[in-house]
Amino acid sequence: MKSSKSFTILSYAVVAVMLVLYVVPLILVLNVSLKSYPEYLINPIGFVKEIQWSNYVTAWTEGNFANYFINSLIYTSVATVLTIIVSVMGAFPVARKYVKWSGFIYMFFLLSQFLPNPMVAQYKLMLSFKESFGFFGYDTKLGYIVLKTTGTGVVFMLFVGYIKSISRELDEAAGMDGSGYVRYLFQMITPLMKPVIATGVILTAIGIWNDFVGPIMYLPSQANYPITFGLKEFKGQYGNNWPLLACGITIVAAPLIVLYTFIQKYLVDGALAGAVKS
Amino acid sequence: MYPFGKGMARYLPLLLLLIPMALYLVFYFGPSVMTVIYSFTDVKNIPGSTMKFVGLENYYDLFYSGNSGERWRSITNTLIFMFVVTIVQNGVGLFVAVLLNQRLRGDYFYRAVFFLPVVLGVAVVALIWGMMFDPMSGPVNMLYDWLFGYKDMFFASFTHAFGYIIFVQIWMYMGYSMLIFLAGLQSVPKDLYEAGYIDGTNKWQSFRHITFPLIAPSFTVNMLLSIIGAMSTFDIILATTDGRFNTRTMAYDVYKETFRGSLEMGLPSALSVVQFLIILVFVVVAVRQTRKREVEY
């Protein structure tokens, strides 16, 4: 279909304006992060004159970011791997109808997206776990990881859809050869699910890495802060010292942007496949 | 027919399924039901305290106790937030998706950039805009000053803070709506446009009568996500103003009362239930509206 020239030019113009709105803030942050504080005060948005790499050293040491990064990595990697495992455990028998009430279980799991807000009772529950066990529940790394591990919701739904496209005859052949259920699940089915698992990993990991409310509610000790909470604290300490804060933003955002450039294709496909906002 | 053994082995799938089931029941479904139950009691956040049934007292207190004026303000804020975010985010998202769908040069790059804020997360996004909106030396104020000779307080302004929060929320999730619309647009068969073109339809007509009915399913998904998202999101508020300057919404209030309020937990529970009912009403209405427009082809 032919498209008129003027319309195309207009489209480019609109996209360019949108692009400015999305890219300029990032460029400004980078620019500010390289200024000395006096230079920032004199000229907040002008192009940086004397590059101050030392800002990054200061931000990194003062902000305790190494510690927060490690915490975030632990929470995200462990909870994501566990989420994928339990989602496979849930999705496979439901997709294959190897358990009774499969249809009902499917609906019940999807209901997790539409439940009334569980925050109040969840908070109380985490506190009482801490009361009774000490090592689990409120303000423990383990408690937070288990809380973030879910086998329901969008990842489960994607997995069920994908497993249905894998031939049932494979199950039967493997059964004939004497493979056990658990072995079949993790040595045969899981490798076949690679594309959808990649999507599931990305969606889950982004959700956990960027969780802001969870850590504030359940991880009040500084030793347990993930990067999101760490950044908030950093802002609290350095209120208006924007060069340092901009370093903090860059330190947190840069790895994400680098990673994103590599995985954006999967991510976009994944977001298209299953849409979720946590 | 189950191919992996007989007898006890038959129960292995169920056994493994119980793990996600247990996590779900303990951490989400259970607490969700308990929150509804709590809303009719005088439960306190004191270990070992007794709990008794008080009927609708919490609901009454929500609207008729000392700070009920603030409650109405929260509810109005929530509704404003939901309407503006749903309409603007989906409107802009659809518009950008239609533009990118014409195979513009570099469309993959634009797509990736518009989705970037979701990847960066709310902590980073809030801080970026905190810098942009700095009242003393922020770039946006310089722009305002240069254009209108006027300066704003942004996140510290009683009248404007909430509007800026809405802006940041839309800025953050516009790319998300755009992606879902793009998926819908890519499923529209091209020959329909060809047919329309031969019949002499103009751009608007072809959008109105071909594109729009065919992407109605992605409309439904987007509506659902925006409504539920906008009604229950408060991390952006927490990260920017922390509820100061008239920026409280119902979701924020639930958090605040649970986490930093008194030890009374019945009140936030009741508020959760009210919030849920409002979401339910809007979701049902919105989905009905968009469902009507879906067509088969």
Interface residues (C-beta under 8 A of the other chain):
Chain A: M1 K2 S3 S4 F7 T8 S11 Y12 V14 V15 M18 L19 L21 Y22 V23 P25 L26 L28 V29 V32 Y40 L41 P44 I45 V86 S87 M89 G90 F92 P93 V94 Y98 V99 I105 F109 L111 S112 Q113 F114 L115 P116 N117 P118 M119 V120 A121 Q122 Y123 K124 L125 L127 S128 E131 V146 L147 T149 T150 G151 T152 F156 D171 E172 A174 G175 M176 S179 G180 Y181 V182 Y184 L185 I206 W209 N210 F212 V213 I216 M217 I227 T228 F229 L231 K232 K235 N240 W242 L245 A246 G248 I249 V252 A253 L256 I257 Y260 T261 Q264 L267 V268 A271 L272 A275 V276 K277
Chain B: M1 Y2 P3 F4 G5 A9 L12 P13 L14 L16 L17 I19 P20 M21 L23 Y24 V26 F27 Y28 F29 G30 P31 S32 M34 T35 V36 Y38 V43 N45 P47 F95 V96 L99 L100 Q102 L104 Y110 R111 A112 V113 F114 F115 L116 P117 V118 V119 L120 G121 V122 A123 V124 L127 I128 W129 G130 M131 M132 D134 M136 S137 G138 P139 M142 W171 Y173 Y176 L179 I180 L182 A183 K190 Y193 E194 Y197 K203 V221 N222 L225 I228 G229 S232 T233 F234 D235 L238 A239 A251 V254 Y255 T258 F259 M265 P268 S269 S272 V273 Q275 F276 V283
